[in-house]
């Protein structure tokens, strides 16, 4: 017997994996873990502080909003989440949604309503046990979404890196209302650059690149000091040095962090931004809330899954409880004027690498962020925006590394095409359209693969003519109709065809109809057909 063509019989449909219940390792008491959790919380605070400010900047939101989100992530989400080591706060993955959302809603106060509604949706998903949602989104599309966000971060931060003013960040779209596009806007920024801001940005970027080197990461002391913190300190000192050495290079106050100074509790209440509930009459707020809820949920679920793999105690996070915790966090953050909150892998991995044992470290980092807002405003206001832009350039690069594109290419067209199309459509339109087009393309490849795996056949030469044995898989749906009908049409006169449904559990009527049509025309085509365990159906018109 010689096999001319063999297509593997498909496995039975695999049900989506439901996350197992959390493991029950030996209980780690908060008292026993204090000596490790408090230092780890300090490290996470030092990582989170510049990122909270930088993500606010990239989102076109008030700088205080990122710190509020970080505080809520530390104080609220950490206590409600079932994860022992994940850290929540504002995420780079949501910057494009926030920037576009503020623009579409008209005001930041209107945008906050969408954040609160997104939190409600997340809590509803958690209550409905929709924690498996992340398993229904193709990895190629999720990677494409994050890679596109990385590219947008890079492109939109270049003006601040050069010393450009905030006008460069008012339009997220590639084709902008002022007639320019993203690339021409960068070209225009070069004509407005400030030497002092550029110098600080370049030095900051070099420090971040240096901090990625192996000799730094191998040093027990240096690896615990976040590169972003070194950047902030050096940037402040450089700008102070310019005042005495090269006054014309001093970065003006308009290009420094501008947080309000707090001197009393009355100031705190006066600085909080509250939602403008009048936007509930607009349909745009509901679509925006759904977008935030889905993307924030995906990012959180993917992050806690990665954290669980890094956890030395191998504890598992209940996904439904995580959605409830993230939803509560977004509601609180939105009500207080903060950015959307998600579990964030950068801060979480810093937490684990610093020796954290329990969620106390994330809670402690939230307390430190709150203290920084209350008492360190004058110091934070010395940070040049170009230094934060350098931090975000590195964040963007890590989201869209060339290695990611190489990996997707090696996986084949089925993975690469949805990935690269998602990236391109997001860059030139918006995130929702990009993910939508990427999903359609990914589903097309899934359906194509499903259609092609309905059967296998082989050719058996006999004394007079070849016998073609076509065996159907266990489940044959209407999705397989095209592949089966096309294969049957290719058989030549004189063929002996065995259509075998012996191992088949179910066959859709659509497929049975195609087989019946072939059975009725086979004699005219000179084809001998043998059906095994395949029922005949009445075909309309015969």
N, C-alpha and C positions, 0 to 999 in steps of 0.2 A: 504494500500500500504506500503510495506517495502522496504527501500533502502538498497541494498547490497553494492553498491559502488558509490560514488559520487565524481567527480572531478570538481572543480569550473570552470564555463565557463569563459574564459579569457576576459579581457576588450579589447576594440579596441586599436590598437597600439597607443602609446602616442608619440606625436612628441617631439623632443628635445626642452627643454625650452630655449628660447632666452632671455637673460638678458633684463630686462626692462630698459627703458630709465632712466637716472639719475633723482632722485627726485630733486625737486627745493625747498629746505628749505629756510628759511630766509637767505639772503646773509650775510656771515661773512667777514667783510673787513679785509685786512691784517693789517691796522693800529690798529684796535680794538683788534686784536689777538696777537699783538707783545708781550705783557706782558706774554702770555702763550706759544707762539711758540718758543721764544728765549731760555727760560730755558729748554723746552722739546727737542729742537735741541741739546743743550749741553749734556743732558742725553743720547740721541741717539748716539752722537759722542763718548761718553765715553764707551758705549756698543760696538759700531762698531769698534773702534780702535784695541782692541786686537783680535776681530773676523776677521778683514781684514788680520791681520798679521798671525793669526792661520790658516785661510783657505788657504792662500798662501803656508804656510808650508806644510799643508796636501796635497796640490795639486802638490807639487814638482815644483812649479813655483817661480820666483824671488819674494822676500818679497814685493818689491815695487809694484808688479802687483796687489795685493789685495787692496792696498791703492788707486791705480789709479781707480780700479773698484768701490770702495766706493765713491770716489770723483765724478766720472761720474754718479753714481746712484743718488747722492745728487744734483748735479748741472744740469744735463741734463734730466734724466728720471723724476725727480720730477716735472719739469716744463712742460713736454710734457704729462704726465699721467693725466687721468681724476680722479685719486684717490686723495683725500685730505689728507689722513693720512698714506698711505703706504710708506715704505722706501725701496729703492733698493740698491743692492750692491752685492759683491761676496757671493755665497751661499754654505753651506756645502753639499747640495744635488747634486752639480755638481763636487765635488772634485774627485770622481772616474773617471768621464769622462775626466776631465782636466789631471789628472795623466796619464791615459791610452792614451789620445790624444797626449800629448807631446811625449810619448814613441813611438807611432805609426808614428808620423810625423817626428821624429828624432831630431827636434829642437823646442825651444819655439817660435821662429820666424815663423816657419811653422805652428805651432798650431794657432797663431794669425790670420792667413788667414781664418781658419775655424770659428773663433769667428766673424770676419767681415761678412763672408758668412751667418752665422747663423742669424746675425742681419738683413741681407737682406731678408732672408726667413721669419723671424718674421714680418717684415714690409709688405711683400707680403701677409702673412696670415691675417694681420690686414686689408689691403686694400680689400681683398677678403671676409672680414667679417667671418673669421674662428674662431672667439672668442669663439664659442661653442665647440671647440675641446676637452676641458676638460671634457665635459659631455659624451664623447664617450669612455673614458678610465675607466674601472671598478675600483671602489674604492679599491678592494682587491689587485689589481696589483700595484696601486700607493702607497698604504701603504706598500706593500712588497718591492717596490723599495726603499722607504725612510728608512725602517727598515734595509735593507741590507747595505745601505750607512752608517747608524749608526754603524753597526757591523764592517764594513771595517774601519771606522774612529777610532774606539776603538782599533782594532787590529794593525793598522798601526801607531798609536800614541804611543803605549807602548814603543817602542825603544827610542823615544825622551824623554818620561817620565822618563826612566831609565838613560838617558844621552848618548844613542847611537848616532852615527854620521849619517850624511845624507845618507850614503850608504844604510841604511835600507829602504829608501823610493823610491828607483829607480824602483822597480818592484811592480806593483799593483796586478798582478795575484797571485792566491793562490799557484800554482806550478810555481816556479821561475826559471829563466835561470841558476842560480848558483847551481841548484840541491836541494835547500832548499824549504820548503813551508812556509806559513805565520806563522804557529805555531812553526816550528823549528827555524825560524828567530827570534822569540821572545825569545826562549830558548837561542839562541846565544847572544842576546842582554843582557841577565842577566849576561853573563860572561864578558861583557864589561862595566857594569854599573859604573856610577860615583856617589859616595856617596853624594856629594854636590847637584848635579842635582836631584837625587832621593829625597833628603830631601826637596828641594824646591818644587818638584812635589807633594809630599805627603801633605805638608802644604797647597799648592795651592788647591788641591782637597778637603781637609777638610774645607777650607774657603768657597769654592763653595757649598759644602753640607750644611754647616751652613747657608749660605745665602738663601737656599731654605726653611728653617724652618719657620713656621708660625709666630713666635714671631718677626722675622726680617721683614717679609712681612707686618705685622700689624703696624709696626713703621713708622710713616709718613716720617721721615727723612731718615732712613736706607733703606727703600724700593726704594728710588729714586737713591741710590748709587749702580751702577752695581757691582755685585760680581766679574766680570772679571777685573774691574778696581782695586778693592782691592787686587786681586791676583797679578796683575802686580806690584803694589806699594810694597807689602810685599815681593815679589820675588826679586826685585831690592835691597831692604834694607837688606834682608837676605844674599844675595851674597856679599854685601859690609861689612856686619858683619863678614862673614867668613874670609875676608882678615885680620882682626885683631885678631880674636878668633881662627880660625882653617884654616890656609892658604891652607892646602892640600885639603880642600873641596871647594875651590873657583872654580866656573864654568869658564872654559876657554873661550876665545873669540870665538872659533870654535863652541861653544854651546850657543852662545848669538845671538840675533837678529843682523843682519848685513845689515843695510840700508846705502846707500851712503850719505855722508854729502854734503849738498847743500849750496854753498856760493854765487852763482850768477845765473842769468838766463841762461848763457852759460852752467852751470853745469846741469841745468834742461834738456835742449835739448840734452846734451850728455848722460844723463841717461835713456832717453826714448828708448824702444825697438820697432822696427817697423816690420811689417809683411814681410815675405820672399815670394814674389809673384810667385817665380819659382815653388812652390809646386802645383800650379793650374793645372799642367800637370798630377798630381797623382789623381786617383779616390778616394783614401782614404780620401782626404780632404773634398770631397763632402758628403760622408757618415758621417764623423765626424761632419760636419756642420749641417746636418739634425738631428743627435742625439742631439746636443746641442740645436738646435732650438726647438725641440719637448719637451725635458725635461725642458728647461728653461721656455718655454711658459706654460707648465702644472703647474710648481711650482709657477710662477707669478700669473696665473689665480686663483689657489687655495688659494694663499696668500691674494690677494685682495678681494676674496669672504669672507674669514675669517675676514679681516679688516672691510669690510662693515657691518658685523654682530656686530662688537665691536664698531663701530662709534656711539657716543651718538646722533649725528644728523641724523643717518640712511640714509646717502648719498650712492648712488649706483655708482659703477665704470663701465663705458662702456668697455666691454672686448676687443672690436676691437681696440679702442683707446689705451688700455693698451698694446696690442701686438705691435702697431706702436711705442709707447714710449719705450718699452723694446728693440725692434729691433734697434731703433736709438741709444739707450744706448750701445748696444753690438757692433754696428759699430764703435762708437767713442772709446769705451774701447779697442777694438781690434786694432784700428789704432794707439792708444797711448801706446800699450803694456800691457793693463790691462786684468784681468780675465773676464770670462762671467758674466753678470749682470742679476739678477732676483729680483722681489719683495720678501722681506724676512720677515717672520712672527715674528721672534724674535725681530728684530729692530722695526718693525711696532707696535707690542704690547707694547714695551717700550715707543714708541712715544705717543700712546694713553693713557697709564697709567700715563704719565708725564703731561697730560693736553693739548696736542697739539690740535689746532683748524683748521689749514690750512696746505697746502703743504710748507709754509714758513719754518716750523720746519725742514723738510727733506732737504730743500735747505741750511739752516743754518748749519746743520750737515756736509754737503758737503764742505762748506767753511772752517769749523773748521778742517776737515781732510786735506784739502789742506794746511792750515797754519801749521799743525803738520808736514807734509812732508817737508815743506820749512824751518821750524825753530826748530823742536824738534828732529831731527835726532840723535844727540848725546845722548839724554835722552832715546829714544826708543832702541838704541843699547845696553843699559844696561839690557834689559829684557832677562832672561834665557829662552831658548826654552822649557825647561821642564814645565815652568809655562803655556806657550801657549798650550802645549800638554795636561795639566790638563783641561784647558778650553775646548779643543776639545773633550776630553774624556766625559765631561758632555754633550756637544752638541750631541755626538754620542749616549750617553745613552738615552737622551730625544727622539731621533729618533727611538729607538728600545727598549722602555720600556717593561718589562714583561707584564704589563697591556694590551699592544697592542696585544700581542699573545693570552692572555686570552679572550679578546674581540672578536678577529677573530674566535677563537675556538667555542665560544658560538653562533656565527652566523650560524654555520653549515658547513658541508663539502664544499658546493658550494662557500663559502667565504674563508674558511680556506685553502683549498688545493691550489687554485691559489696564495694566499698570501705566504704560506710557500715554495711553489715550486719556486716562483719568488725570494725569499730570498736566497734559496739554490743555484739556478743556477747562480745568480749574484756573490755570494761568490766564487764559484768554477770556473766560466768562466769570463764573463764580463756583464756589465749593459744591453747592447743591447740584448744579447741572453736571459738574465734573464727575461726582460720585454716581449720579443717576446714569450717565452715559457709560461709565466704567462698569456699573452693575449689569446693564443691558448686554454689554459685550461679553462679560464674564458668564452670564446666563446662557448666551448664545453658544459659547464653547462647551458649557455643561450639557446643554441639550444635544449638541452635535455629538459629543462623546457618548451620551446616553443612547442616542439613536443608532450609533454604530456598534453598540455592544449588545444588541438584541439577540444575536445568534453567532454560531460559528459553523463553517462548513468545510468539507474536504472532498477531493475528487478521487474516486476509486475506479481505475481502469478495469474493464471486464473484457470478455472475449470479443464482443462486438462494439461496445460503446462505453463511455465513461459514466459512472454513477456519481451523482453529486448529492452528498448527504448534508442537509442543512438542519441543524438542531437549534431549536429556540431555547432561550434562557428561561429562568424560573418565572420571572415576571415580564410580560411584554405589554407595554402601554401604547397609547396613540402616538407618543413621541417616536416610537420605533417604526411607525407605518411607512414613512418615506424611505428609510434604509432598506426595509424588507421588500417593498414594492420595486424599488430600483434594482435590487439584486435579482429578483425573479425575472424582470424584464431582460436581463443580460444573458439568460440561458439560451443556448443555441438549439436549433432543431436537431433531433436525434438524442437529446440528453435524457437520462433517466434521473429524475429528481425525487429524493426522499425528503419530505418536510416533516420533521420529527418534533412532536410536542410532548414526548413521554415524560420529561422532567419539568414540564411547565405547570405552574400552579394557576396562573391567571393570564388570559389574553383579552385585550380590549376588543370590542366589537369592530372598531375601525380597522384593526389589523386582520381580524377574521374576514371582514368584507373584502380586503385586498387579496387575501389568500383565495377566497371563493371566486373572485374575478379571474384570477390566474388559473384556477382549476377548470373553469368553464372554457377558457381560451387555449389551454394547453394542447388538446388534441389537434386543433387547427394549426398549431405551430409545430406539430410533430414532436411534442415533448410528452414523455411518459411520466405521470405524476403519481406518487404514492404518499398518502397522508397517514401519519401515525398519531393517534390520540389528539387530533385536531377536529373540533366539531364544525359541521357545515352550517352556514347561516343563509337565510333568504336575502338575496340582494335585490334592492328596488330596481325594477325595470327588466328583470329576468323571469 
